[in-house]
Amino acid sequence: MLRFRSPSIRSLDQEVLCTIRLLDDSEISCTIQKETKGQFLLDHVCNHYNLLEKDYFGIRYVDPEKQRHWLEPNKPVVKQMKSALHPFTMCFRVKFYPHEPMKIKEELTRYLLYLQLKRDIYHGRLLCPFAEAAYLGACIVQAAELGDYDPEEHPSDYIRDFKLFPKQSLKLERKIMEIHKNELRGQCAALAELNMLQRAHSLETYGVDPHPCKDFTGSTAFLGFTATGFVVFQGNKRIHLLKWGDVSKLKFEGKTFYVIGVQKEKKLVLTFHTTTPAACKHLWKCGVENQAFYKCAKSSQIKTVSSSNIFFKGSRFRYSGKVAKEVIEASSKIQRDPPEVHSRAQFGQSRSYNSLSHKNLIMNMEPLVPALPSTNEYEEAAADPGRRNLRTHHTLRLHVLLQHASESHIGPPLLNNVCLCLVTNAPQSQEEKRQIKSDFMNILSPLSSPCASMLPTPVEDSQGGVNQLFSSPVQSPARLLRELHADPDIQAQLEAERERDREFERTRLAARSRMSGILASSLRLLSSNERVNTWVLGVARFVAVLMGVLLITVPTLLLLLESDIDVSFLHEIRQTPEFEQFHYEYYCPLRRWILCKISMAMENLWSD
């Protein structure tokens, strides 16, 4: 793809290529700016699908340490993936599984959820009994692979060609074939997908993205978050289910993750240990987002959550999207004709690459839609294809001429004269010349814009490239430019352009030197005695505030930690998990160390 830049355009080194893998393993790509936020990429994918119910989905990436992350929509992509290699590679996935898939309004959304569940089954995340696994496998075969069973087309072991489960036994394949032959006959793809969603959402592991960790005994466990609440699995068995209404707080410190809640009217604190601090923080953020999405009635009720304890600031995070109730309400208000999923294979075959200009990324923040020929252009091409091809031929010649001219650093005013000469000498009628001139102005207009960054490539080199468009050496763009350079008038224009550029550079350097002088004088003024006095006064204020805080904090802590005063509010503070953790993990070891040092000092004193 060609890109044309003027000296005023910022370097394209700030642009980064992003490749997003979709649920059917196809890919779409785009280029983003340094300031582009994550919401743009999500909108770009949803625009590719023509998807409106997009709040269930998110974009996930993996850092160089193999830790997964969800792309935050309100932060710049480059800052979130600063340690990742270029080009960025991300995945479009279901982030929040609908609690009731039947309430999804559009078939397209249900199809994308079906693709996610199909992946969950294949990777072993959606665990299910034998009978349920056979039914889900039969729905997949009926919906997206084969349709109705046909004894003339399907051999006796046709299921063996499909890898549906991580462990696929012969007994399971036979059961899938039995259900496919008898129970699902006549069902269209959309109905088979709907039946699969209805059966899958009743399973315990529906919507569970397992996070491996160890519990307080050292046993391996898998944590997950569903529409119902927080779940813990050991092996294939669910050992904990804490509903969102009973979860009071989620927090983490280092590699330790805490779930604080109430179960059977008793306070419950669950502690788990992850392999790395990054994995623990990712687990905490997933829990905060899922709790906000499924528990809150309105997005305005979502609060910023902190993982801090008494003495450390910790991490702060807030889920910034819609909640489940708002998503369902918005879906019910969709008025458009639902987009049909005409061919399930269509999404797998579609790959696109959109190079997005700086203006559209920063100002509009909307994905570009490729421009299509108008109805009049189609009618014109059908009525007289020969005349249409001649016009296209000369338009493409202008494209190639612009490409060679840009490499020679010729400005837009001179390009205008060059190309208008080419249009005037074209062997066409006056009407056709006007059409070609109009096409040329549309091509040249982005070069005059400070936000322009690209032009479409007219032909591929494998198809003949420049040689196909300029068949004779006299018409080649390089020779034409050499002849134009020899013209005295054009030489004068070139020299005038260079002189203007040199004058602009001299003016810019002079302005910069003046600003440097002003800044230097300002710094000299600030470095006087007043600056020293201000610094001393600031230090004195800091010391005074610190002493005041210590005078209040230390007696209060001693009152809480050492006294037996049984006042209600003191008793409540002593019962909080944060205070208990501070008492046993920090204060008690410090007190034992101080007493040990005091006793050693006393022994040395008495021995002397």
Secondary structure, DSSP 4 states (H G I P E B T S, - for coil): -B----TTSPPGGG-EEEEEE-TTS-EEEEEE-TT-BHHHHHHHHHHHHT-S--TTEEEEEE-TTS-EEEPPTTSBHHHHTTTSPSSEEEEEEESS--S-GGG---HHHHHHHHHHHHHHHHTT-S---HHHHHHHHHHHIIIII--S--TTTS-TTGGGG---SSS--HHHHHHHHHHHHHTSTT--HHHHHHHHHHHHTTSTTTT---EEEE-TTS-EEEEEE-SSEEEEEETTEEEEEEEGGGEEEEEEETTEEEEEEEETTEEEEEEEE-SSHHHHHHHHHHHHHHHHHHH-SSGGG---EE---SS----EE---S--HHHHHHHHHT--SPPPP---TTHHHH--EEEPPPHHIIIII-S--------HHHHHHHHH-HHHHHHHHHHHHHHHHHHHHHHHTT--HHHHHHHHHHHHHTSSS-HHHHHHHHHHHHHHHGGGGSTT---B---S-GGGTHHHHH--SGGG-HHHHHHHHHHSHHHHHHHHHHHHHHHHHHHHHHHHHHHHHHHHHHHHHHHTSHHHHHHHHHHHHHHHHHHHHHHHHHHHHHHHHHH-----HHHHHHHTSHHHHHHIIIIIHHHHHHHHHHHHHHHHHHHH-
